[in-house]
Amino acid sequence: MRHGIHPVSRPVVFRDRAAGFQFLSRSTLDSDKTVEWEDGATYPVVDVEISSASHPFHTGTARVLDTAGRVERFERRYGTASARR
């Protein structure tokens, strides 16, 4: 690996403000804000809008869409591809 061309990877705390969830990971992102982590060290913190703690897919609150009903409604309205030929 050549020196001087790659961004510096460092530990960064990612904080999901909506869920009150935070985790420590390595990243090349940098921030002016810092937070003291559980180990007593201070790390830069990056606020994210959504994480696995607040995403509907991971929390089980995802809505199931009725795609079969939509397809049938489309076919009733515009006909099927085989009917047009």
C-alpha positions as CSV (number, residue, x, y, z in Angstrom):
1,M,0.0,0.0,0.0
2,R,1.4,3.4,-1.0
3,H,1.7,5.9,1.8
4,G,0.0,9.3,1.7
5,I,-2.8,8.4,-0.8
6,H,-5.3,6.6,1.5
7,P,-7.6,8.3,4.0
8,V,-6.9,7.7,7.7
9,S,-9.1,5.1,9.3
10,R,-9.9,5.7,13.0
11,P,-12.4,4.6,15.6
12,V,-15.6,6.7,15.3
13,V,-18.9,6.6,17.3
14,F,-22.0,6.6,15.2
15,R,-25.0,7.9,17.1
16,D,-28.7,7.4,16.1
17,R,-30.5,10.2,17.8
18,A,-34.0,8.9,17.0
19,A,-33.4,5.6,18.8
20,G,-30.8,6.7,21.4
21,F,-28.4,4.0,20.0
22,Q,-24.7,4.4,19.4
23,F,-21.9,2.1,18.3
24,L,-18.2,2.3,17.9
25,S,-16.7,1.4,14.5
26,R,-13.8,2.3,12.3
27,S,-14.3,4.9,9.6
28,T,-12.6,7.5,7.5
29,L,-15.3,10.1,8.5
30,D,-14.2,12.9,10.8
31,S,-16.2,15.2,13.0
32,D,-15.7,18.2,15.2
33,K,-18.0,16.8,17.9
34,T,-16.6,14.2,20.3
35,V,-18.1,11.9,22.9
36,E,-16.7,9.9,25.8
37,W,-17.2,6.2,25.1
38,E,-17.7,3.4,27.7
39,D,-13.9,2.6,27.8
40,G,-13.2,6.2,29.0
41,A,-11.6,7.3,25.7
42,T,-12.9,10.3,23.7
43,Y,-13.9,9.6,20.0
44,P,-15.3,11.7,17.2
45,V,-19.1,11.3,17.0
46,V,-21.2,11.2,13.7
47,D,-24.9,11.6,14.1
48,V,-26.9,9.4,11.6
49,E,-30.6,9.7,10.9
50,I,-31.3,5.9,10.7
51,S,-29.5,2.8,11.9
52,S,-30.4,-0.8,12.6
53,A,-32.0,0.3,15.9
54,S,-34.5,2.6,14.1
55,H,-34.9,1.1,10.6
56,P,-38.4,-0.4,10.0
57,F,-37.0,-3.5,8.4
58,H,-34.8,-4.3,11.4
59,T,-37.3,-3.4,14.1
60,G,-40.2,-5.4,12.6
61,T,-42.4,-2.4,12.0
62,A,-42.1,-2.6,8.2
63,R,-45.4,-2.4,6.2
64,V,-46.2,-5.2,3.8
65,L,-47.4,-3.9,0.5
66,D,-50.2,-5.6,-1.4
67,T,-48.3,-6.0,-4.7
68,A,-50.7,-8.7,-6.0
69,G,-53.6,-6.3,-5.7
70,R,-51.7,-3.6,-7.4
71,V,-50.8,-5.8,-10.3
72,E,-54.4,-7.0,-10.7
73,R,-55.7,-3.4,-10.6
74,F,-53.1,-2.4,-13.3
75,E,-54.1,-5.3,-15.5
76,R,-57.8,-4.4,-15.1
77,R,-57.2,-0.8,-16.0
78,Y,-54.7,-1.3,-18.9
79,G,-55.1,-4.9,-19.9
80,T,-52.4,-7.6,-20.0
81,A,-49.5,-7.6,-22.5
82,S,-50.8,-10.8,-24.1
83,A,-54.3,-9.2,-24.8
84,R,-52.7,-6.3,-26.7
85,R,-50.9,-8.4,-29.3
